[in-house]
Amino acid sequence: MYFLSPQKKERKSLAQPQKPLKPHQLEAAPQRRAPLNNARRRTNSPGSIHPTAMEKALVERLEAAVARLEAAASGASLSSAPRDLGDAPAASDPVIVAYDEFVAGAFGRLNAAAEKIGGKVLEATNVLAEAFAVAKDLLVQAKQLQKPASMADGQDFFKPLNAAIAKAATMTEGRRPDYFNHMKSVADSLSALAWVAFLGKDCGMSFPTAHVEESWQMAEFYNNKVLVEYRNKDADHVEWAKALKELYMPGLRDYVKKYYPLGPVWGAAGSAPVIQPKAAAPTPKAPAVKGPPPPAPPSAPLFSTEKSPKPSQPKQGMSAVFQEISGGKAVTSGLRKVTDDMKTKNRADRSGVVNSAAAAAPPPTKTSRAGSFAFKSAPPKLELQMGRKWVVENQVGKKDLAIDDCDSRQSVYVYGCKDSVLQVNGKVNNITVDKCTKFGIVFKDVVAAFEVVNCSGVEVQCQGTAPTISIDNSSGCQLYLSKDSLGASITSAKSSEMNVLVPSGVTDGDWVEHALPQQYIHSFKDGQFTTSPVSHSGA
C-alpha cells in the first residue's frame, strides 16, 4: 500500500476537504491513519508546520488585509468628515505625542490651581483647554489636506479655533466681572494659537515662534496684575498665574520652535483640498414678535481677510474736491466766469470788511475726554454684595458718600459716578474707580492695590498705606500721598495730567506737587533702547 509523505499529506488536507467515510470503511480508517500519525510523531524537520498554526497565520493575514481595505475606504471621505482625519496615525505620530505630553504636563498644574479657586477662573481655564484641543485637531487634519493658497481659502478650516477664541473674549465683555484680570489674561493669550494659520512669510503674520512670544506679551500685562493683587493674599491665584505663563513661555514657544518653526505640516499635492462648506439656504422669516433686543453682532474672526466695505455715501468737503481732480474730468467746467463788476478794482466798497451774513461759522468746540464717557440712567447704588464687595454706582452730585463698616477682606468698586465724593473709613483689600468724572475719594489703608481706570478729573487722597497705585487711560488725576504711603509703586498707562502731591518735610500742612511725565524719548545706544522722560527747559 502506497503512503504519502507527511508534508504532502498536510498540504493536500489543506487544499481539499476530506470526504466523510462510508459505513463499510469505518473499521479500516484507524488502520490507515495510524501510519500517518506515527509519521507525524517521527517527523521533526524544520519545514514541517502544524495545520493549526498555518490556519492561524492565514487568518491573521486576512484580518490585516481587511484592515487595510477599511482604512482606504475611510480615507476616501476626507472632506465629508474632517475631524476623523488621521486618527489612527495621530496616536503614533511623535509630533502629536509630544504635543499631548506638553499639554498634559502644563494643564495639570494649571487645572489644579483653577479647581481650588473655582468660579469664573475654572470656567476660563476650561475654555483655554478646549482651544488647545482644537489646535491639536487642526494639526492632525492639516497633514491629510492640501495647503490653502491664501488665508481666505482656509478661513472655514480655521473656524473652530476662531470660535474658541471668541468664546473666551465674550467672558470679558460688559461690566467688569469678578476675576477680570484672570479672564483677560486667558482671552489675550489665546491669540498665540493663531500660529497654526501661518501659511508663509507673505501671509501677513510673524513666524510661529515670534508670534507666540508677541501674543504672550499682550496677556502678560493682566497676568502680572494677578500676581501683584494676590501676592501676599492667596497662593492659589499666584500659582495659577505662574502656570499660565509657563504654558506659553516656555511651553508652547519651545514646542513650536522644535517641531513647527515654519508653520504646520500640510499634506502632499495630491491630498484632499480644504473644502469650503456650502452656504445654508435662507430660512423663511417668522412673523414679527416683540421681544428683547437682539444680541450684539459677533466680533470679527481672527483669520478674516475681508476688507471693510466702502461707504456708499459720496465724499464731502475737500475729499470731494481732490476726488474730482484725480478723476481726470474738466474741473473748470463748473466754474462761473468773473465779470467786471466782480473785480476788486471795480467795486464801490473796497474796505475789505466781511459782512456778518457771509462770515464763516465758528469752529466746533473741542470736547474733552470726559465727554467721551457716557453715563447710563441707572439707579444709584451703595451696598455690600455677598459680604465681600462694596459697590458704589451711578452717584451724581453726592458729596457725603461714606463706607464705615469694612474690613481687609472686602473690596470697593466705584463705577459711573459724577461730581461726588466718597470716603472709605477702614482698611480694605483693594479699591477700583472706573468711568468716573469729577470724582473724589479718600481712603485709609489698602492691602493690595488702588486702581483708576477710564476716569477724568479724579482726586485721590491716601491717608494710610497703599503698596500699588495704578492709573490707566485717565486724564486729570490728582494724587495726595501721606507720609506712610510714600513708598507706593505708581504705574501709569495711556494717561495724562497726572500730579502727585506729597507732604513737605519743612512745614506741616504744606504739600509739594510733582508732575508725572507723559512723554518719553526712546534712544538706541550700545545695542539697546534707553527710555527717558521729556524735559522742557526754557532759554
Backbone hydrogen bonds, N-H to C=O, Kabsch-Sander energy under -0.5 kcal/mol:
donor,donor_aa,acceptor,acceptor_aa,energy
9,K,5,S,-2.4
10,E,6,P,-1.9
11,R,7,Q,-2.0
12,K,8,K,-2.2
13,S,9,K,-2.2
14,L,10,E,-1.4
15,A,11,R,-1.8
16,Q,12,K,-2.5
25,Q,22,K,-1.5
26,L,23,P,-0.9
29,A,25,Q,-0.9
32,R,28,A,-1.7
33,R,29,A,-2.1
34,A,30,P,-1.3
36,L,32,R,-0.7
37,N,33,R,-2.7
38,N,34,A,-2.5
39,A,35,P,-2.4
40,R,36,L,-2.6
41,R,37,N,-2.0
42,R,38,N,-1.9
43,T,39,A,-1.5
44,N,42,R,-0.7
48,S,45,S,-1.2
54,M,50,H,-1.7
55,E,51,P,-2.2
56,K,52,T,-1.9
57,A,53,A,-2.0
58,L,54,M,-2.1
59,V,55,E,-2.3
60,E,56,K,-2.0
61,R,57,A,-1.9
62,L,58,L,-2.0
63,E,59,V,-2.4
64,A,60,E,-2.2
65,A,61,R,-2.2
66,V,62,L,-2.3
67,A,63,E,-2.1
68,R,64,A,-2.0
69,L,65,A,-2.0
70,E,66,V,-2.4
71,A,67,A,-2.1
72,A,68,R,-2.1
73,A,69,L,-2.1
74,S,70,E,-2.3
75,G,71,A,-1.7
76,A,72,A,-0.6
76,A,73,A,-0.7
77,S,74,S,-1.0
78,L,75,G,-0.6
81,A,77,S,-1.3
84,D,81,A,-1.3
85,L,82,P,-1.3
87,D,84,D,-1.1
90,A,86,G,-1.7
91,A,87,D,-0.9
91,A,88,A,-0.6
92,S,89,P,-0.7
93,D,89,P,-1.3
97,V,93,D,-2.6
98,A,94,P,-2.1
99,Y,95,V,-1.6
100,D,96,I,-2.5
101,E,97,V,-2.2
102,F,98,A,-2.3
103,V,99,Y,-2.7
104,A,100,D,-2.6
105,G,101,E,-2.1
106,A,102,F,-2.2
107,F,103,V,-2.8
108,G,104,A,-1.3
109,R,105,G,-1.0
110,L,106,A,-1.5
111,N,107,F,-3.0
112,A,108,G,-1.4
113,A,109,R,-1.6
114,A,110,L,-2.2
115,E,111,N,-2.5
116,K,112,A,-1.1
117,I,113,A,-1.5
118,G,114,A,-3.6
121,V,118,G,-1.0
122,L,118,G,-0.6
123,E,119,G,-1.8
124,A,120,K,-2.6
125,T,121,V,-2.0
126,N,122,L,-2.0
127,V,123,E,-1.9
128,L,124,A,-1.9
129,A,125,T,-2.1
130,E,126,N,-2.1
131,A,127,V,-2.0
132,F,128,L,-1.8
133,A,129,A,-1.9
134,V,130,E,-2.2
135,A,131,A,-2.1
136,K,132,F,-1.7
137,D,133,A,-2.0
138,L,134,V,-2.1
139,L,135,A,-1.9
140,V,136,K,-2.2
141,Q,137,D,-2.6
142,A,138,L,-2.2
143,K,139,L,-0.8
143,K,140,V,-0.5
144,Q,141,Q,-1.6
145,L,142,A,-1.0
146,Q,272,A,-2.0
154,G,150,S,-1.1
155,Q,152,A,-0.9
158,F,154,G,-1.7
159,K,156,D,-0.8
162,N,158,F,-1.9
163,A,159,K,-2.4
164,A,160,P,-1.8
165,I,161,L,-2.2
166,A,162,N,-2.5
167,K,163,A,-1.9
168,A,164,A,-1.4
169,A,165,I,-1.7
170,T,166,A,-1.9
171,M,167,K,-0.6
171,M,168,A,-0.6
172,T,169,A,-1.4
173,E,170,T,-0.9
180,F,177,P,-0.8
183,M,179,Y,-1.9
184,K,180,F,-2.6
185,S,181,N,-1.8
186,V,182,H,-1.8
187,A,183,M,-2.6
188,D,184,K,-2.4
189,S,185,S,-1.8
190,L,186,V,-1.4
191,S,188,D,-0.8
192,A,189,S,-2.0
193,L,190,L,-1.6
194,A,191,S,-1.4
195,W,192,A,-1.3
196,V,193,L,-1.5
197,A,194,A,-1.9
198,F,195,W,-1.8
199,L,197,A,-0.5
203,C,200,G,-1.7
211,H,207,F,-2.8
212,V,208,P,-2.1
213,E,209,T,-1.7
214,E,210,A,-2.4
215,S,211,H,-2.2
216,W,212,V,-2.0
217,Q,213,E,-1.5
218,M,214,E,-1.0
219,A,215,S,-1.3
220,E,216,W,-2.0
221,F,217,Q,-0.6
221,F,218,M,-0.6
223,N,219,A,-1.9
224,N,220,E,-2.4
225,K,221,F,-1.0
226,V,222,Y,-1.5
227,L,223,N,-1.7
228,V,224,N,-2.5
229,E,225,K,-2.5
230,Y,226,V,-2.1
231,R,228,V,-0.6
233,K,230,Y,-0.6
234,D,230,Y,-1.2
238,V,234,D,-1.2
239,E,235,A,-2.4
240,W,236,D,-2.1
241,A,237,H,-2.3
242,K,238,V,-2.2
243,A,239,E,-2.3
244,L,240,W,-2.2
245,K,241,A,-1.8
246,E,242,K,-2.2
247,L,243,A,-1.4
248,Y,244,L,-1.0
248,Y,245,K,-0.6
249,M,245,K,-3.6
251,G,246,E,-1.7
252,L,247,L,-1.8
253,R,248,Y,-2.1
254,D,250,P,-2.7
255,Y,251,G,-1.9
256,V,252,L,-2.6
257,K,253,R,-2.3
258,K,254,D,-1.7
259,Y,255,Y,-2.5
260,Y,255,Y,-0.5
260,Y,256,V,-1.5
263,G,260,Y,-1.2
266,W,264,P,-0.6
267,G,142,A,-1.3
267,G,145,L,-2.9
271,S,268,A,-1.7
272,A,144,Q,-0.9
275,I,273,P,-0.7
304,S,301,P,-1.2
319,S,316,Q,-1.0
320,A,317,G,-0.6
321,V,317,G,-1.2
322,F,318,M,-2.6
323,Q,319,S,-2.0
324,E,320,A,-2.0
325,I,321,V,-2.1
326,S,322,F,-2.4
327,G,323,Q,-0.8
328,G,325,I,-1.2
329,K,324,E,-0.8
331,V,329,K,-1.6
333,S,330,A,-1.6
335,L,332,T,-1.0
339,T,337,K,-0.7
342,M,339,T,-0.9
343,K,339,T,-0.5
343,K,340,D,-1.0
346,N,343,K,-0.9
347,R,344,T,-1.2
350,R,348,A,-0.8
359,A,356,S,-0.6
371,G,368,S,-0.9
372,S,369,R,-1.0
373,F,370,A,-1.3
374,A,372,S,-0.8
376,K,374,A,-0.5
378,A,376,K,-2.2
381,K,393,E,-2.4
383,E,391,V,-1.9
385,Q,383,E,-0.6
385,Q,389,K,-3.3
386,M,384,L,-0.5
388,R,385,Q,-2.0
389,K,385,Q,-1.7
390,W,411,S,-3.5
391,V,383,E,-3.0
392,V,413,Y,-2.7
393,E,381,K,-1.7
394,N,415,Y,-1.9
396,V,394,N,-0.5
397,G,418,K,-2.2
399,K,397,G,-0.7
401,L,421,V,-1.5
403,I,423,Q,-2.4
406,C,404,D,-1.4
410,Q,407,D,-1.4
411,S,388,R,-2.1
412,V,430,N,-2.3
413,Y,390,W,-2.9
414,V,432,T,-3.1
415,Y,392,V,-2.8
416,G,434,D,-1.7
418,K,395,Q,-2.8
419,D,437,T,-2.1
420,S,438,K,-0.7
421,V,398,K,-2.4
422,L,440,G,-2.5
423,Q,401,L,-1.6
424,V,442,V,-3.1
425,N,403,I,-2.7
425,N,423,Q,-0.7
426,G,424,V,-1.2
428,V,426,G,-0.5
428,V,445,D,-1.9
429,N,410,Q,-3.5
430,N,410,Q,-0.5
431,I,449,A,-1.7
432,T,412,V,-2.3
433,V,451,E,-2.4
434,D,414,V,-3.1
434,D,432,T,-0.5
435,K,453,V,-2.1
437,T,417,C,-2.0
438,K,456,S,-2.1
439,F,457,G,-0.8
440,G,420,S,-2.4
441,I,459,E,-2.2
442,V,422,L,-2.4
443,F,461,Q,-2.2
444,K,424,V,-0.7
444,K,426,G,-0.7
445,D,426,G,-0.8
446,V,465,T,-2.3
447,V,428,V,-2.1
448,A,429,N,-3.3
450,F,468,T,-2.2
451,E,431,I,-2.6
452,V,470,S,-2.4
453,V,433,V,-2.9
454,N,472,D,-1.9
456,S,436,C,-2.2
457,G,475,S,-2.3
458,V,476,G,-1.8
459,E,439,F,-2.3
460,V,478,Q,-3.1
461,Q,441,I,-2.1
462,C,480,Y,-2.8
463,Q,443,F,-2.9
463,Q,461,Q,-0.6
464,G,444,K,-1.5
468,T,448,A,-0.5
469,I,489,S,-2.8
470,S,450,F,-3.0
471,I,491,T,-3.0
472,D,452,V,-3.1
473,N,493,A,-2.9
475,S,455,C,-1.8
476,G,496,S,-1.6
477,C,497,E,-1.6
478,Q,458,V,-2.7
478,Q,476,G,-0.5
479,L,477,C,-0.5
479,L,499,N,-2.6
480,Y,460,V,-3.4
480,Y,478,Q,-0.5
481,L,479,L,-0.5
481,L,501,L,-2.5
482,S,462,C,-0.7
485,S,482,S,-0.6
486,L,483,K,-0.8
488,A,485,S,-1.5
489,S,467,P,-2.4
490,I,488,A,-0.6
491,T,469,I,-2.8
491,T,489,S,-0.5
493,A,471,I,-1.9
496,S,474,S,-1.8
499,N,477,C,-2.4
499,N,497,E,-0.5
500,V,514,H,-3.4
501,L,479,L,-3.2
502,V,512,V,-2.4
504,S,510,D,-2.6
510,D,507,T,-0.8
512,V,502,V,-3.2
513,E,511,W,-0.5
514,H,500,V,-2.7
516,L,498,M,-2.5
521,I,532,S,-3.4
523,S,521,I,-0.6
523,S,530,T,-3.0
525,K,523,S,-0.7
525,K,528,Q,-3.0
528,Q,525,K,-1.4
530,T,523,S,-3.5
532,S,521,I,-2.1
534,V,519,Q,-2.3
537,S,535,S,-0.6
